[in-house]
Amino acid sequence: PEVSYDAKCALTIPIARPLAPRKLSKKLYKCSKAAMKVKSIRRGTKEVAKSLRKGEKGFAIIAGDVSPIDVISHLPVLCEESKVPYVFVPARSDLGAAIGSNTPCSVLLILKRKKSRLRLCVDTTA
């Protein structure tokens, strides 16, 4: 049984702002899939936080239904300090599925590389 986008949005945590609209969410999932193919992605809270502290650039996609909130509450602050754009999407299961994983994923960092086709994707969504 497929859950509607609006139902997923209703289940998001209070700090999940800015929440991507339906159309942007689909673009972000497509971009995540492309990034996974060229291996320019960091996934998971620990790996993304480490990359942001190192100064890697790109943009972050954070799931809005992570529980407990403390798991990802520090990531928007890290993104703002590093000047990395970020956006929330409604469901972590969809984020995991977008990169071809059976495991739900709470956060992705799509890296901005100089010689990459993803550059256009990063520039248009950010």
N, C-alpha and C positions, 0 to 999 in steps of 0.2 A: 504493500500500500504506500503510494507516493504521498508525501506530506507537502502541502502547498507552501509557496514562498512566504505568504503572509503568516501561516501558522509557525514557520521556523522563526520569523522575525519576532513573533510574540514571545518566544522562549529565550530570547537573547538576554544577556546580562546588562545591568544598568549603565556600565561604562562603555558599552559597545557603540561609540559614536566617533567618527562618522560611519554609519552603516550604509554599505553599498546598495543601490537599488537593484532590482532584478536584472536589468539589462547589463549593468556594469559587472555584476556578480558573474554572469555568464562569460563576459570578456576576460575577467580575471582568472576564471577556471581554465579557459582556453590558453591564456598566456602561461599559466602555471604548467600546463601539460607540455607546451613548447619548451619552456625553460628546463623541465625535467629531462627532455630528450637531449639537450645540449649540455646537461650537467652544470647549469649555472643557477643552482638553487641551494638554499639552506633550509632545513626543516626541523621543527621541534624547538621548544622554548630555550633549552640550554644552548643549542648550536646557534640559534639566531642571536641570542643575547651576547654570546662570545664574538660573533661576527660584527655586531654593532659596536662593541667595545674596541675591537681591532680597527674600526674605521671603514669597513667595507660599505660600498654604496649600492643602491638599488631601490626597491620598495618592498614594504612589508604587508602581508595579508594576514590578518588575525581573525580567528574564529570567534564569533560572538556568543557561543553557547558553552563556553568552558566553565567547568565547575570543579573546584572552588575558584573564585575570582582571583585569589592571590597568585595562582599559577601564572597568569599573564598580566597582572595589573601594573607591573613595572615596565612592560614593553613599550607602551605609548610614550612614556617619559624618555626611555632610551632612544626611541626613534626621533623624538623632537630634539633631544640634545645632539644627535648625530646628523640632524637635518635630513632624515630619511622619511619620505612620505609613507603613510600607512593608512589602511582602511580595514574596516571590519566586514566580514561576510557572515550570514546567519548561522551556518552549520559547519562544524568541524568534520562531520562525516563526508560532506560534499567536497571539502577542501582536500581530504585524504583521497577521495575517489578521483579528483581532478588530476592528481599526480600519479595515478595508477597504483595506489596503495590500498590494501584492505583495512589498514589501521587508520582511524580518524587522526587528523593532524590539526594541532591547535594554532600553529603559526608557520608561515613561510616567508623567507626573504629571497626575493628574486634579484639576483646580482646584476649590476649594470657593467657589462664588459665592453671594451672598446671595439673589438672585432666580432660582433655578434649580430645575428638577424633579430635578436630580441630587443635591440635598441629601440626600434620603432614601437614595439609593444610597450616597453617601459616608458617611453616618452609620451605615448598617447594616453596611457592610464594614469600616470602620475600628475 
